[in-house]
Amino acid sequence: MLLGIHLGLLIGPSVAIVPPLAITDALTGATVTQSDRGRSGFQLTFEVGRSGPVDMLDYGLLLNPLLRPFNRVVLTVSFSLVPEVIMDGIITNVQLLPSNEPGASVLTVTGEDVSVMMDMKQETFAWPAMSADNIARLIVLKYAQYAIIPQVSPALFPSPPLPTERVPVQTMSDYQYIQFLAARQGYVFYVEPGPAPNTNVAYWGPPKRAGLPQKALTIAAGPDSNIQSISFNYNALAPTTVSGQIQDSRLNVSMPVRAPVPARAPLSATPAALANQPNVRQSFLPVTREQVEEQESASQTGATTAAGRSYAHARTTPGLELAEALARAQATVDASTDNVVTATGELDAVEYGAILKARDLVGVRGVGYTYGGNYYVQSVTHNIREGEYKQKFTLAREGTGALLPLVRP
């Protein structure tokens, strides 16, 4: 392993513990992808072989019960003697690649974070008089055996429906439903490992845009450079506004619904939603049953226009309360600005001097005013091999221009 960086591996049926040396000595590499969009994943590669009478039946590691599907895997990285959990997941796939060369056979173990267990069973369940955030909390608490602690933000417009008017009914898996509830608020849902092994935090809320940023990513600064590459992309078609009317189910009157600007805390000096006005695309709330069904179908199938551009629409139904319609409209606007400016790149953890964390803020410098400043880290892929620890990353924000004159060094 790298000087000062050590990969730790724990495996077990329900609680991950230190595995025998036969497993740790055979480990040749690990890849971990952390993201705020969907589940995170991991892949472990082992060098396997067959020698002697013990291995006449099969490869020793392949017969080891610890590497069977649905066992729990915890990966930690110790950087300067400080351990950090980068994955707490479940084995979902085992692949063997035999070779004619002695000792060149490879066993690959792949899995996803513990939230995969929330997606194993389709549920039909009613949630009477429950707001979206309270439903999210109760769903997470069902998986207490994985030591998942819920961290749930309040809903944008909390307005639990009266049971006499409407009852929310879940007809999908817990994971799909909690993601569905998050998308309606313009929120994200993910399970983050740690802070200690065999513990997790389930986050349901807006992308985190507050707090102290991580160590800055620096390029084109001579000896102070700490990343190998970075590229930027500006999508001017992304920002969307929403306007329309709904028939309020309680007051039985037509009410206007507008969401002209995003509610996210800005990271850029020139948000595209404001800089491009009045050229920002407009999305309208559907007012007829036919429009609702058309937009729901387009949302599920990923329909695009003739020009190949995917258009976002506020998902709603006739008879919504004003608060819920406002929440869905604002969620559409917020989500449309999350990926206006994206940056992808790669770094060496030794040169960077730390571990870049996903779902947090980081500063970028050395690229000029337009693309410099703070970003939200959407995803990070850890590639760990003997003598090497590299990270690929994806950053995002709502516009161009550094909001502050300096970033954290």
ROKOL-55957 format. One line per 2 residues: number of its first residue (from 1); their letters; for each residue x, y, z of N, C-alpha, C. Coordinates in steps of 0.2 Angstrom, whole numbers, plus 5000, padded with zeros to 4 digits. Example, Ala and Ser with C-alpha at 12.3 -4.5 7.8 and 13.67 -1.06 7.14 Angstrom:
BEGIN
1	AS	5066 4972 5039 5062 4978 5039 5066 4984 5039; 5064 4989 5035 5068 4995 5036 5064 5000 5039;
REM end
This chain:
BEGIN
1	ML	5004 4994 5000 5000 5000 5000 5004 5006 5000; 5001 5012 4999 5005 5018 4998 5008 5020 5005;
3	LG	5013 5024 5005 5016 5026 5011 5011 5032 5014; 5009 5030 5020 5004 5035 5024 4997 5034 5022;
5	IH	4995 5029 5017 4988 5028 5015 4987 5020 5015; 4982 5018 5019 4981 5011 5020 4974 5009 5019;
7	LG	4972 5004 5015 4966 5002 5014 4964 4997 5019; 4958 4998 5022 4956 4993 5027 4949 4989 5025;
9	LL	4949 4983 5026 4943 4979 5023 4940 4975 5029; 4934 4975 5030 4930 4972 5035 4924 4968 5031;
11	IG	4923 4962 5033 4918 4958 5029 4914 4954 5035; 4907 4953 5034 4904 4949 5038 4896 4948 5036;
13	PS	4893 4943 5038 4886 4942 5036 4881 4948 5038; 4882 4950 5044 4878 4956 5046 4882 4962 5049;
15	VA	4887 4960 5053 4891 4965 5055 4898 4963 5052; 4901 4968 5049 4908 4967 5045 4913 4967 5050;
17	IV	4918 4962 5050 4923 4961 5055 4930 4960 5050; 4935 4960 5054 4942 4959 5050 4942 4952 5047;
19	PP	4943 4951 5041 4943 4945 5038 4950 4941 5039; 4950 4935 5037 4957 4931 5038 4962 4934 5033;
21	LA	4968 4932 5034 4974 4934 5030 4973 4932 5023; 4970 4926 5022 4969 4923 5015 4965 4928 5011;
23	IT	4961 4932 5013 4957 4937 5009 4961 4943 5009; 4963 4946 5014 4967 4952 5013 4973 4952 5009;
25	DA	4977 4946 5010 4983 4946 5006 4981 4945 4998; 4976 4942 4997 4974 4941 4990 4971 4948 4986;
27	LT	4969 4953 4991 4966 4959 4988 4971 4963 4984; 4970 4964 4978 4974 4968 4973 4972 4975 4972;
29	GA	4966 4977 4973 4963 4983 4971 4956 4984 4973; 4954 4990 4974 4947 4992 4976 4945 4998 4972;
31	TV	4939 4998 4970 4936 5004 4967 4929 5006 4970; 4928 5012 4972 4922 5014 4976 4920 5021 4973;
33	TQ	4913 5021 4971 4910 5026 4968 4905 5029 4973; 4906 5035 4975 4901 5039 4979 4897 5044 4975;
35	SD	4891 5044 4976 4887 5049 4972 4881 5051 4976; 4878 5057 4975 4872 5059 4978 4866 5058 4973;
37	RG	4867 5055 4967 4862 5053 4963 4862 5045 4962; 4857 5042 4966 4857 5035 4966 4862 5032 4971;
39	RS	4862 5025 4971 4867 5022 4976 4874 5022 4974; 4878 5022 4979 4885 5021 4978 4887 5014 4977;
41	GF	4893 5012 4974 4895 5005 4973 4902 5004 4974; 4904 4998 4975 4911 4996 4976 4913 4990 4972;
43	QL	4919 4989 4970 4922 4983 4967 4928 4981 4970; 4929 4975 4972 4935 4972 4975 4938 4967 4970;
45	TF	4945 4967 4969 4948 4962 4964 4953 4958 4969; 4953 4952 4968 4957 4947 4971 4961 4943 4966;
47	EV	4967 4941 4968 4971 4937 4964 4970 4930 4967; 4968 4925 4963 4966 4918 4965 4970 4913 4961;
49	GR	4971 4908 4964 4975 4902 4961 4973 4896 4964; 4975 4890 4961 4974 4883 4964 4981 4880 4964;
51	SG	4982 4877 4970 4988 4874 4971 4988 4869 4977; 4990 4863 4976 4990 4858 4982 4983 4855 4982;
53	PV	4983 4850 4987 4977 4846 4987 4971 4850 4990; 4972 4855 4994 4967 4859 4997 4962 4862 4991;
55	DM	4966 4864 4986 4962 4868 4980 4960 4863 4975; 4960 4857 4976 4958 4852 4970 4951 4853 4968;
57	LD	4947 4854 4973 4939 4855 4972 4938 4861 4969; 4940 4867 4971 4939 4874 4968 4944 4879 4971;
59	YG	4943 4885 4968 4947 4890 4971 4945 4891 4978; 4951 4892 4982 4949 4893 4989 4945 4899 4991;
61	LL	4947 4905 4988 4943 4911 4990 4935 4910 4987; 4934 4907 4982 4928 4906 4979 4923 4902 4984;
63	LN	4927 4898 4988 4923 4894 4993 4922 4897 4999; 4926 4903 5000 4925 4906 5007 4918 4909 5008;
65	PL	4915 4907 5013 4908 4910 5014 4908 4918 5015; 4913 4921 5017 4913 4928 5018 4912 4932 5011;
67	LR	4914 4929 5005 4914 4932 4999 4907 4930 4995; 4902 4928 4999 4896 4926 4996 4892 4932 4995;
69	PF	4887 4932 4990 4882 4938 4989 4878 4939 4996; 4877 4945 4997 4873 4948 5002 4877 4948 5009;
71	NR	4883 4947 5009 4887 4948 5015 4889 4956 5015; 4891 4958 5020 4892 4965 5021 4899 4967 5021;
73	VV	4901 4972 5017 4908 4974 5016 4909 4982 5018; 4914 4983 5022 4916 4990 5025 4923 4991 5022;
75	LT	4924 4997 5019 4930 4999 5017 4932 5005 5020; 4938 5005 5023 4941 5011 5026 4947 5013 5023;
77	VS	4949 5020 5023 4955 5022 5021 4958 5026 5026; 4965 5024 5028 4968 5028 5033 4973 5033 5030;
79	FS	4972 5039 5030 4976 5044 5027 4979 5048 5033; 4986 5047 5034 4990 5050 5039 4987 5048 5046;
81	LV	4986 5041 5046 4984 5038 5052 4977 5039 5054; 4973 5043 5050 4966 5045 5052 4961 5040 5048;
83	PE	4958 5035 5050 4954 5031 5046 4947 5034 5044; 4945 5033 5038 4939 5036 5036 4935 5030 5032;
85	VI	4929 5030 5034 4925 5025 5030 4922 5027 5023; 4924 5024 5018 4922 5026 5011 4917 5021 5008;
87	MD	4915 5016 5011 4910 5011 5009 4907 5007 5014; 4901 5006 5015 4897 5001 5019 4892 4998 5014;
89	GI	4894 4992 5011 4889 4990 5006 4888 4982 5007; 4884 4980 5002 4882 4973 5002 4884 4970 4995;
91	IT	4887 4964 4995 4889 4960 4989 4883 4958 4985; 4883 4960 4979 4878 4958 4975 4880 4954 4968;
93	NV	4887 4954 4967 4889 4950 4961 4896 4948 4962; 4897 4941 4960 4904 4938 4961 4906 4936 4954;
95	QL	4911 4938 4951 4914 4936 4945 4921 4932 4945; 4921 4927 4942 4928 4923 4941 4931 4924 4934;
97	LP	4937 4926 4933 4940 4926 4927 4946 4921 4927; 4945 4915 4925 4951 4910 4926 4956 4912 4920;
99	SN	4963 4910 4921 4968 4911 4917 4972 4905 4916; 4975 4905 4910 4980 4899 4909 4987 4900 4913;
101	EP	4988 4906 4914 4994 4908 4918 4993 4907 4925; 4998 4904 4929 4998 4902 4936 4997 4909 4940;
103	GA	4992 4909 4944 4992 4915 4949 4989 4921 4945; 4986 4920 4939 4984 4926 4935 4976 4926 4935;
105	SV	4973 4921 4938 4966 4921 4939 4963 4927 4943; 4958 4930 4942 4955 4936 4946 4948 4934 4948;
107	LT	4947 4936 4954 4940 4935 4957 4938 4942 4958; 4932 4944 4956 4930 4951 4956 4923 4951 4960;
109	VT	4923 4955 4966 4917 4955 4970 4914 4962 4969; 4908 4963 4967 4905 4969 4966 4899 4970 4971;
111	GE	4897 4976 4973 4892 4977 4977 4889 4985 4977; 4884 4986 4981 4881 4993 4982 4881 4994 4989;
113	DV	4880 5001 4991 4879 5003 4998 4873 4999 5001; 4872 5000 5007 4867 4996 5011 4860 4998 5009;
115	SV	4859 5004 5005 4852 5006 5003 4850 5001 4998; 4854 4997 4995 4851 4992 4991 4846 4987 4994;
117	MM	4847 4986 5001 4842 4982 5004 4835 4985 5005; 4835 4992 5003 4829 4995 5003 4825 4994 4997;
119	DM	4828 4991 4992 4826 4991 4985 4824 4983 4983; 4824 4979 4988 4823 4972 4987 4816 4970 4987;
121	KQ	4811 4974 4989 4804 4971 4989 4799 4977 4988; 4795 4976 4983 4790 4981 4981 4784 4981 4987;
123	ET	4783 4987 4989 4778 4988 4995 4772 4991 4992; 4766 4989 4996 4760 4993 4995 4758 4995 5002;
125	FA	4758 5001 5003 4757 5004 5010 4755 5011 5010; 4750 5012 5014 4747 5019 5014 4750 5023 5020;
127	WP	4751 5029 5019 4754 5034 5023 4749 5040 5025; 4744 5038 5029 4739 5043 5030 4741 5049 5034;
129	AM	4739 5055 5032 4741 5061 5036 4748 5062 5037; 4753 5060 5033 4760 5060 5034 4763 5065 5028;
131	SA	4767 5069 5031 4771 5074 5026 4777 5070 5023; 4780 5072 5018 4785 5068 5014 4791 5067 5019;
133	DN	4793 5072 5023 4799 5071 5027 4798 5066 5032; 4792 5066 5035 4790 5061 5040 4790 5054 5037;
135	IA	4787 5053 5031 4787 5047 5028 4795 5044 5027; 4799 5049 5025 4806 5047 5024 4809 5045 5030;
137	RL	4808 5048 5036 4811 5046 5042 4808 5039 5044; 4802 5037 5043 4799 5031 5045 4802 5025 5041;
139	IV	4803 5027 5034 4806 5022 5030 4813 5020 5032; 4817 5025 5033 4824 5024 5035 4824 5020 5042;
141	LK	4820 5021 5046 4820 5018 5053 4818 5010 5052; 4815 5008 5047 4814 5001 5046 4820 4997 5045;
143	YA	4826 5000 5043 4832 4997 5042 4837 4998 5047; 4835 4998 5053 4839 5000 5059 4845 4994 5060;
145	QY	4844 4988 5057 4849 4983 5058 4855 4985 5055; 4855 4990 5050 4861 4992 5047 4864 4998 5050;
147	AI	4862 5000 5056 4864 5006 5059 4864 5012 5055; 4858 5013 5052 4857 5019 5048 4853 5024 5052;
149	IP	4856 5030 5052 4854 5036 5056 4850 5040 5051; 4844 5042 5052 4841 5046 5047 4843 5054 5048;
151	QV	4844 5057 5043 4846 5064 5043 4841 5068 5038; 4835 5070 5040 4830 5072 5036 4829 5079 5036;
153	SP	4829 5083 5031 4827 5090 5031 4820 5091 5030; 4817 5096 5033 4810 5098 5032 4808 5098 5025;
155	AL	4802 5096 5023 4799 5097 5017 4799 5105 5015; 4799 5106 5008 4799 5113 5006 4792 5116 5008;
157	FP	4787 5113 5007 4780 5116 5009 4777 5110 5013; 4778 5109 5019 4775 5103 5023 4767 5104 5023;
159	SP	4764 5100 5020 4757 5100 5021 4754 5093 5020; 4754 5090 5026 4751 5083 5025 4744 5083 5023;
161	PL	4742 5079 5019 4735 5079 5016 4730 5076 5022; 4724 5079 5022 4719 5076 5027 4717 5069 5024;
163	PT	4716 5064 5029 4714 5057 5027 4707 5057 5023; 4703 5062 5025 4697 5062 5022 4697 5065 5015;
165	ER	4703 5068 5013 4703 5070 5006 4708 5066 5001; 4713 5064 5004 4718 5060 5000 4723 5056 5005;
167	VP	4725 5050 5003 4730 5046 5007 4735 5044 5002; 4742 5047 5004 4747 5044 5000 4748 5037 5000;
169	VQ	4749 5033 4995 4750 5026 4994 4756 5024 4991; 4760 5021 4994 4766 5018 4991 4765 5012 4987;
171	TM	4767 5011 4981 4766 5005 4977 4773 5003 4974; 4778 5005 4977 4785 5003 4974 4789 5001 4980;
173	SD	4796 5000 4979 4800 4998 4985 4802 5004 4989; 4804 5003 4995 4805 5009 5000 4811 5013 4996;
175	YQ	4816 5011 4993 4821 5015 4990 4818 5019 4984; 4814 5016 4980 4811 5020 4975 4806 5025 4977;
177	YI	4802 5024 4982 4797 5028 4985 4801 5034 4989; 4806 5033 4992 4809 5038 4996 4813 5043 4991;
179	QF	4816 5040 4985 4818 5044 4980 4813 5048 4976; 4807 5045 4975 4802 5049 4972 4800 5055 4977;
181	LA	4799 5054 4983 4797 5059 4988 4803 5065 4987; 4809 5063 4987 4815 5068 4987 4814 5072 4980;
183	AR	4813 5068 4975 4813 5072 4968 4807 5077 4968; 4802 5076 4971 4796 5080 4971 4798 5087 4975;
185	QG	4803 5086 4980 4805 5092 4983 4811 5095 4980; 4814 5092 4975 4820 5095 4972 4826 5093 4977;
187	YV	4825 5087 4981 4830 5085 4986 4834 5079 4983; 4839 5077 4987 4842 5071 4985 4842 5066 4991;
189	FY	4843 5059 4990 4843 5054 4995 4849 5050 4994; 4853 5049 4999 4858 5044 4998 4860 5042 5005;
191	VE	4863 5036 5006 4866 5033 5012 4873 5034 5012; 4876 5038 5017 4883 5039 5018 4886 5035 5023;
193	PG	4892 5031 5022 4895 5027 5027 4898 5031 5032; 4898 5028 5038 4902 5031 5044 4897 5035 5048;
195	PA	4900 5039 5053 4907 5040 5054 4911 5034 5056; 4908 5029 5060 4912 5023 5062 4910 5017 5057;
197	PN	4915 5012 5057 4913 5006 5053 4906 5003 5056; 4902 5000 5051 4896 4997 5052 4890 5002 5055;
199	TN	4891 5009 5053 4886 5014 5054 4885 5018 5048; 4880 5021 5047 4878 5025 5041 4873 5030 5043;
201	VA	4873 5035 5038 4869 5041 5039 4865 5041 5033; 4858 5041 5033 4854 5042 5027 4852 5049 5027;
203	YW	4854 5053 5021 4852 5060 5020 4847 5061 5015; 4842 5064 5017 4836 5066 5013 4835 5074 5014;
205	GP	4837 5077 5008 4836 5084 5009 4840 5088 5003; 4840 5094 5003 4843 5098 4997 4851 5096 4997;
207	PK	4854 5097 4991 4861 5096 4990 4865 5101 4995; 4870 5098 4999 4873 5102 5004 4877 5108 5001;
209	RA	4875 5114 5002 4879 5120 4999 4881 5125 5005; 4882 5122 5011 4884 5126 5016 4890 5122 5020;
211	GL	4894 5126 5024 4899 5123 5028 4906 5125 5025; 4911 5122 5028 4918 5124 5026 4920 5120 5020;
213	PQ	4922 5123 5015 4924 5118 5009 4930 5114 5010; 4931 5109 5006 4937 5105 5007 4943 5109 5004;
215	KA	4949 5105 5005 4955 5108 5002 4954 5110 4995; 4956 5115 4992 4955 5118 4985 4958 5113 4980;
217	LT	4955 5112 4975 4958 5109 4969 4962 5114 4965; 4968 5113 4964 4972 5118 4961 4976 5115 4954;
219	IA	4976 5119 4949 4979 5117 4943 4982 5123 4940; 4987 5122 4935 4991 5127 4932 4994 5132 4937;
221	AG	4997 5129 4943 5000 5134 4948 5007 5131 4950; 5010 5128 4945 5017 5125 4946 5017 5120 4952;
223	PD	5022 5121 4957 5022 5116 4962 5016 5116 4967; 5012 5121 4966 5006 5121 4970 5000 5117 4967;
225	SN	5001 5115 4961 4995 5111 4958 4995 5104 4961; 4988 5102 4962 4987 5096 4966 4982 5091 4962;
227	IQ	4980 5093 4956 4976 5089 4952 4979 5088 4945; 4977 5082 4942 4980 5080 4936 4977 5083 4930;
229	SI	4970 5084 4930 4966 5086 4925 4959 5089 4927; 4956 5093 4923 4950 5096 4925 4947 5099 4918;
231	SF	4940 5098 4917 4937 5101 4911 4930 5103 4914; 4928 5109 4910 4921 5112 4912 4916 5112 4906;
233	NY	4910 5112 4908 4905 5112 4903 4899 5116 4905; 4897 5121 4901 4891 5125 4903 4885 5124 4898;
235	NA	4880 5122 4902 4874 5120 4898 4869 5126 4899; 4868 5130 4894 4863 5136 4894 4856 5134 4894;
237	LA	4855 5128 4892 4848 5126 4891 4845 5123 4897; 4849 5122 4903 4847 5118 4909 4842 5122 4913;
239	PT	4843 5129 4914 4838 5132 4919 4831 5132 4916; 4826 5132 4921 4819 5131 4919 4815 5135 4924;
241	TV	4810 5139 4922 4805 5142 4926 4799 5138 4926; 4794 5139 4931 4788 5136 4931 4782 5141 4932;
243	SG	4777 5140 4928 4771 5145 4930 4765 5141 4927; 4759 5143 4930 4753 5140 4929 4748 5141 4934;
245	QI	4742 5137 4934 4737 5138 4939 4735 5131 4941; 4732 5130 4947 4730 5124 4949 4723 5125 4952;
247	QD	4719 5120 4953 4712 5121 4956 4713 5118 4963; 4714 5122 4968 4715 5120 4975 4710 5116 4977;
249	SR	4712 5110 4980 4707 5105 4982 4703 5107 4988; 4706 5111 4992 4703 5113 4998 4698 5119 4997;
251	LN	4701 5124 4994 4697 5130 4993 4693 5130 4987; 4694 5125 4983 4690 5125 4976 4690 5131 4972;
253	VS	4696 5134 4972 4697 5140 4968 4703 5139 4964; 4704 5143 4958 4709 5143 4954 4715 5147 4957;
255	MP	4721 5144 4958 4726 5148 4961 4732 5148 4956; 4736 5154 4956 4742 5154 4952 4748 5151 4955;
257	VR	4752 5148 4952 4758 5144 4954 4764 5147 4950; 4769 5150 4953 4775 5152 4950 4781 5150 4954;
259	AP	4786 5148 4950 4793 5147 4953 4798 5150 4948; 4799 5157 4948 4804 5160 4943 4811 5159 4945;
261	VP	4813 5158 4951 4820 5158 4952 4822 5152 4957; 4828 5149 4957 4829 5144 4961 4830 5146 4969;
263	AR	4829 5141 4973 4829 5143 4980 4836 5140 4983; 4840 5137 4979 4846 5135 4982 4851 5140 4984;
265	AP	4855 5139 4989 4860 5144 4991 4865 5145 4985; 4867 5150 4982 4871 5151 4976 4878 5149 4978;
267	LS	4882 5146 4973 4889 5145 4973 4892 5150 4968; 4889 5153 4963 4892 5157 4958 4890 5164 4959;
269	AT	4893 5168 4956 4892 5175 4955 4886 5177 4950; 4886 5173 4945 4881 5174 4940 4877 5168 4938;
271	PA	4872 5166 4942 4868 5160 4941 4865 5161 4934; 4865 5155 4930 4862 5155 4924 4855 5157 4923;
273	AL	4851 5155 4929 4844 5156 4929 4842 5164 4929; 4847 5168 4931 4846 5175 4931 4849 5179 4926;
275	AN	4855 5176 4924 4859 5179 4918 4856 5178 4912; 4852 5173 4911 4849 5171 4904 4842 5174 4904;
277	QP	4839 5177 4909 4832 5180 4908 4832 5185 4903; 4827 5185 4898 4821 5181 4898 4822 5175 4894;
279	NV	4828 5172 4893 4829 5167 4888 4829 5160 4892; 4827 5160 4898 4826 5154 4902 4820 5150 4899;
281	RQ	4821 5143 4898 4815 5139 4896 4810 5139 4901; 4803 5140 4899 4798 5140 4903 4794 5133 4903;
283	SF	4792 5131 4909 4788 5125 4910 4782 5126 4913; 4776 5123 4911 4769 5125 4913 4766 5119 4917;
285	LP	4763 5121 4922 4759 5116 4926 4753 5113 4921; 4752 5107 4921 4747 5104 4917 4740 5106 4920;
287	VT	4735 5107 4916 4729 5109 4919 4723 5104 4917; 4725 5099 4913 4720 5094 4911 4723 5087 4912;
289	RE	4718 5082 4913 4720 5075 4914 4725 5073 4909; 4723 5074 4902 4727 5072 4897 4734 5075 4897;
291	QV	4735 5081 4899 4742 5084 4900 4746 5081 4906; 4742 5079 4911 4745 5076 4917 4748 5069 4914;
293	EE	4744 5065 4911 4746 5058 4909 4752 5059 4904; 4751 5064 4899 4757 5064 4894 4763 5066 4898;
295	QE	4763 5070 4903 4769 5072 4906 4772 5067 4911; 4767 5063 4914 4770 5058 4918 4773 5052 4914;
297	SA	4770 5051 4908 4773 5046 4903 4780 5048 4901; 4780 5055 4899 4787 5057 4897 4792 5057 4902;
299	SQ	4790 5058 4908 4795 5058 4914 4797 5051 4915; 4793 5046 4914 4795 5039 4915 4799 5036 4910;
301	TG	4798 5038 4904 4801 5035 4898 4807 5040 4895; 4808 5045 4898 4814 5050 4896 4813 5053 4890;
303	AT	4807 5055 4888 4805 5057 4881 4809 5064 4880; 4811 5065 4874 4814 5071 4872 4811 5074 4866;
305	TA	4812 5081 4865 4810 5084 4859 4813 5082 4853; 4811 5085 4847 4813 5083 4841 4821 5085 4840;
307	AG	4823 5090 4844 4829 5092 4844 4834 5088 4849; 4831 5083 4852 4835 5079 4857 4836 5082 4863;
309	RS	4833 5088 4865 4833 5091 4871 4828 5088 4876; 4830 5086 4882 4826 5084 4887 4823 5090 4891;
311	YA	4816 5090 4891 4813 5096 4894 4810 5094 4901; 4811 5098 4906 4809 5096 4913 4802 5099 4914;
313	HA	4797 5095 4917 4791 5098 4918 4789 5097 4926; 4785 5101 4929 4783 5100 4935 4778 5094 4935;
315	RT	4779 5089 4939 4774 5084 4939 4769 5085 4944; 4763 5086 4942 4757 5087 4947 4751 5084 4944;
317	TP	4746 5085 4948 4739 5082 4946 4734 5087 4948; 4728 5087 4944 4723 5091 4946 4720 5090 4953;
319	GL	4718 5095 4956 4716 5094 4963 4721 5095 4969; 4727 5097 4967 4732 5098 4972 4731 5104 4976;
321	EL	4734 5103 4982 4733 5109 4987 4739 5114 4984; 4738 5120 4986 4742 5125 4983 4750 5124 4986;
323	AE	4750 5122 4992 4757 5121 4995 4761 5115 4991; 4757 5110 4990 4760 5104 4986 4762 5106 4979;
325	AL	4758 5110 4976 4759 5113 4969 4765 5117 4969; 4766 5122 4974 4772 5126 4975 4778 5122 4976;
327	AR	4778 5117 4980 4784 5113 4981 4786 5109 4975; 4781 5107 4971 4783 5103 4965 4786 5108 4960;
329	AQ	4783 5114 4959 4786 5119 4955 4793 5121 4957; 4794 5123 4963 4800 5125 4965 4806 5119 4965;
331	AT	4804 5113 4966 4808 5107 4965 4811 5107 4958; 4806 5108 4953 4808 5108 4946 4813 5113 4944;
333	VD	4812 5119 4947 4817 5125 4945 4823 5123 4949; 4823 5121 4955 4830 5120 4959 4834 5114 4955;
335	AS	4830 5109 4953 4834 5103 4950 4837 5105 4943; 4833 5110 4940 4836 5112 4933 4842 5116 4933;
337	TD	4844 5119 4939 4850 5123 4939 4856 5119 4943; 4855 5113 4945 4860 5109 4948 4866 5107 4944;
339	NV	4865 5107 4937 4870 5104 4933 4871 5109 4927; 4870 5116 4928 4872 5121 4923 4879 5121 4921;
341	VT	4883 5121 4926 4891 5121 4925 4893 5114 4929; 4896 5110 4925 4899 5104 4928 4906 5104 4926;
343	AT	4910 5100 4931 4917 5100 4930 4919 5092 4931; 4923 5089 4927 4925 5083 4928 4933 5083 4928;
345	GE	4936 5079 4932 4943 5078 4932 4946 5073 4936; 4953 5073 4937 4956 5067 4941 4961 5070 4945;
347	LD	4963 5067 4951 4968 5069 4955 4972 5063 4958; 4978 5064 4961 4981 5059 4964 4981 5061 4972;
349	AV	4978 5056 4976 4977 5058 4983 4983 5060 4987; 4989 5057 4984 4995 5059 4988 4997 5066 4986;
351	EY	4996 5068 4980 4998 5075 4978 4993 5080 4981; 4987 5078 4981 4981 5082 4984 4982 5083 4992;
353	GA	4985 5078 4995 4986 5078 5002 4980 5077 5006; 4975 5074 5003 4969 5073 5007 4964 5068 5003;
355	IL	4958 5066 5006 4953 5062 5002 4948 5067 5000; 4946 5068 4994 4941 5072 4991 4934 5068 4993;
357	KA	4930 5072 4996 4923 5068 4998 4918 5071 4994; 4914 5066 4992 4908 5068 4988 4902 5071 4993;
359	RD	4897 5074 4989 4892 5077 4993 4894 5083 4998; 4899 5086 4996 4901 5092 5000 4904 5097 4995;
361	LV	4906 5103 4998 4909 5108 4994 4917 5108 4993; 4919 5111 4988 4926 5111 4987 4928 5117 4982;
363	GV	4933 5120 4983 4935 5126 4979 4940 5124 4974; 4939 5128 4968 4943 5127 4962 4947 5133 4961;
365	RG	4954 5133 4960 4958 5139 4958 4963 5137 4953; 4965 5142 4949 4970 5141 4944 4966 5141 4937;
367	VG	4960 5142 4937 4956 5141 4931 4953 5148 4928; 4954 5153 4932 4951 5160 4930 4945 5161 4934;
369	YT	4942 5167 4933 4937 5169 4936 4930 5166 4934; 4929 5164 4928 4923 5162 4925 4921 5155 4929;
371	YG	4926 5150 4929 4925 5144 4932 4929 5143 4939; 4932 5148 4941 4935 5147 4948 4929 5148 4953;
373	GN	4931 5146 4960 4927 5147 4965 4924 5140 4968; 4919 5140 4972 4917 5134 4975 4912 5130 4971;
375	YY	4912 5124 4972 4908 5119 4969 4905 5114 4973; 4899 5111 4971 4896 5105 4975 4899 5099 4972;
377	VQ	4902 5094 4976 4905 5088 4973 4899 5083 4973; 4897 5082 4966 4892 5077 4965 4894 5070 4966;
379	SV	4900 5068 4964 4902 5061 4964 4910 5061 4964; 4912 5055 4967 4919 5054 4967 4920 5046 4966;
381	TH	4925 5044 4962 4927 5037 4961 4934 5036 4964; 4934 5032 4969 4941 5030 4972 4944 5024 4968;
383	NI	4950 5025 4966 4953 5019 4962 4960 5018 4967; 4960 5012 4970 4965 5011 4975 4969 5005 4973;
385	RE	4975 5005 4971 4979 4999 4970 4986 5000 4974; 4989 4995 4973 4996 4995 4977 5000 5000 4974;
387	GE	5002 5005 4978 5006 5011 4976 5003 5016 4972; 4996 5016 4972 4992 5021 4969 4985 5022 4972;
389	YK	4983 5029 4972 4977 5030 4975 4975 5037 4971; 4970 5036 4966 4968 5041 4962 4960 5042 4963;
391	QK	4958 5048 4962 4951 5049 4962 4948 5053 4956; 4943 5051 4953 4939 5055 4948 4934 5058 4951;
393	FT	4932 5064 4949 4927 5068 4952 4922 5072 4947; 4916 5073 4950 4912 5077 4946 4909 5083 4950;
395	LA	4910 5089 4948 4908 5095 4952 4902 5098 4948; 4898 5102 4952 4892 5106 4948 4891 5112 4952;
397	RE	4888 5117 4949 4885 5123 4952 4880 5126 4947; 4877 5131 4949 4871 5134 4945 4873 5140 4940;
399	GT	4880 5141 4940 4882 5147 4935 4889 5148 4935; 4891 5154 4932 4898 5155 4931 4900 5161 4936;
401	GA	4907 5162 4937 4909 5167 4941 4910 5165 4948; 4916 5167 4951 4918 5165 4958 4913 5170 4962;
403	LL	4910 5167 4967 4906 5171 4972 4910 5175 4977; 4916 5172 4979 4920 5175 4984 4927 5176 4980;
405	PL	4931 5181 4982 4937 5183 4979 4942 5177 4981; 4941 5173 4986 4946 5168 4988 4943 5162 4989;
407	VR	4946 5156 4988 4943 5150 4991 4948 5147 4996; 4946 5142 5000 4950 5139 5005 4956 5136 5002;
409	P	4962 5137 5004 4968 5134 5001 4968 5127 5002;
REM end
